[in-house]
Amino acid sequence: MVNFFITVLGLFSLNINYYIHGRLVNHEYSPIDYFIIKTYQSNEKREYINLIRTDTVRHENGEFMVKQLKPGKYLLKIDVPKYTGYLLYAEIKNVNYSFSDIFLQASR
């Protein structure tokens, strides 16, 4: 009977999805309201393994949320017009992952 519950619990946990959340701001703490995020599977060396998704974000407060992720390692490549590109690494271990404000520098 205990094995049955462990099996059911294991199957249930396979269906749980997590998210990565963050907020982009410029050097004046103003939100960046338009950007593109490419989410890749990664490894412990922070290498690109596989492109999972590409999201175009339009949010007046500069916030983003990459949803429906499984536990694992991820690289988020952020492209913003007129700003330098930004790369974020996140490892999800059975909890959601949040970044504090992410400051971008304007490109020249």
C-alpha positions as CSV (number, residue, x, y, z in Angstrom):
1,M,0.0,0.0,0.0
2,V,2.9,2.4,0.8
3,N,4.4,1.7,-2.6
4,F,1.1,2.6,-4.3
5,F,1.0,6.0,-2.5
6,I,4.7,6.7,-3.4
7,T,4.0,5.9,-7.0
8,V,0.9,8.1,-7.2
9,L,2.8,10.9,-5.5
10,G,5.6,10.6,-8.0
11,L,3.2,10.7,-10.9
12,F,1.5,13.7,-9.5
13,S,4.8,15.6,-9.0
14,L,5.7,15.0,-12.7
15,N,2.7,17.1,-13.7
16,I,3.6,20.1,-11.6
17,N,4.8,23.1,-13.6
18,Y,7.0,26.0,-12.3
19,Y,7.8,29.5,-13.5
20,I,10.6,32.0,-13.7
21,H,9.7,35.6,-12.9
22,G,11.6,38.8,-13.2
23,R,11.4,42.5,-14.0
24,L,13.5,44.6,-16.4
25,V,14.5,48.2,-15.6
26,N,16.9,50.7,-17.0
27,H,19.6,52.6,-15.2
28,E,17.0,55.1,-14.0
29,Y,14.8,52.3,-12.5
30,S,12.2,52.8,-15.2
31,P,10.5,49.6,-16.4
32,I,11.4,48.3,-19.8
33,D,8.0,47.5,-21.4
34,Y,9.0,45.5,-24.6
35,F,11.5,42.7,-25.0
36,I,12.0,39.2,-26.3
37,I,13.0,36.2,-24.1
38,K,14.4,33.0,-25.5
39,T,14.3,30.2,-22.9
40,Y,16.9,27.4,-23.3
41,Q,17.5,24.2,-21.4
42,S,21.0,24.4,-19.9
43,N,23.5,22.4,-17.9
44,E,25.8,23.0,-15.0
45,K,28.3,24.7,-17.3
46,R,25.6,27.2,-18.3
47,E,25.7,26.1,-22.0
48,Y,22.8,26.3,-24.4
49,I,21.3,22.8,-24.9
50,N,17.9,23.2,-26.5
51,L,15.6,26.2,-27.3
52,I,12.3,25.6,-25.4
53,R,10.4,28.7,-26.3
54,T,10.5,32.3,-27.5
55,D,8.2,34.9,-25.8
56,T,7.6,38.5,-26.8
57,V,6.8,40.5,-23.7
58,R,4.8,43.7,-23.5
59,H,4.3,44.8,-19.9
60,E,4.1,48.3,-18.6
61,N,5.9,47.4,-15.4
62,G,8.7,45.4,-17.2
63,E,7.6,42.1,-15.6
64,F,7.9,38.7,-17.3
65,M,6.9,35.2,-16.4
66,V,8.1,32.1,-18.2
67,K,5.6,29.4,-17.3
68,Q,5.1,25.7,-17.5
69,L,8.7,24.7,-16.7
70,K,9.9,21.4,-15.2
71,P,12.7,21.2,-12.6
72,G,16.0,21.8,-14.3
73,K,18.6,24.3,-15.5
74,Y,17.6,27.2,-17.8
75,L,19.2,30.0,-19.7
76,L,17.1,33.1,-20.5
77,K,18.4,35.2,-23.4
78,I,16.8,38.6,-23.2
79,D,16.9,40.9,-26.3
80,V,15.7,44.5,-25.9
81,P,15.9,47.1,-28.7
82,K,18.5,49.8,-27.9
83,Y,19.9,47.9,-24.9
84,T,22.7,45.4,-24.6
85,G,21.6,41.7,-24.5
86,Y,21.3,40.0,-21.2
87,L,21.7,36.4,-20.2
88,L,20.1,34.9,-17.0
89,Y,20.7,31.4,-15.5
90,A,18.1,29.8,-13.3
91,E,17.9,26.4,-11.7
92,I,14.4,25.2,-10.7
93,K,14.4,22.7,-7.9
94,N,10.7,22.1,-7.1
95,V,10.0,25.8,-6.4
96,N,9.4,28.8,-8.6
97,Y,12.3,31.0,-9.4
98,S,12.3,34.8,-9.1
99,F,14.9,37.4,-10.0
100,S,15.2,40.7,-8.3
101,D,15.1,43.8,-10.6
102,I,17.4,43.2,-13.7
103,F,19.2,46.4,-14.7
104,L,19.9,46.8,-18.4
105,Q,22.4,49.2,-20.0
106,A,21.6,51.2,-23.0
107,S,23.7,50.3,-26.1
108,R,25.5,53.1,-27.9
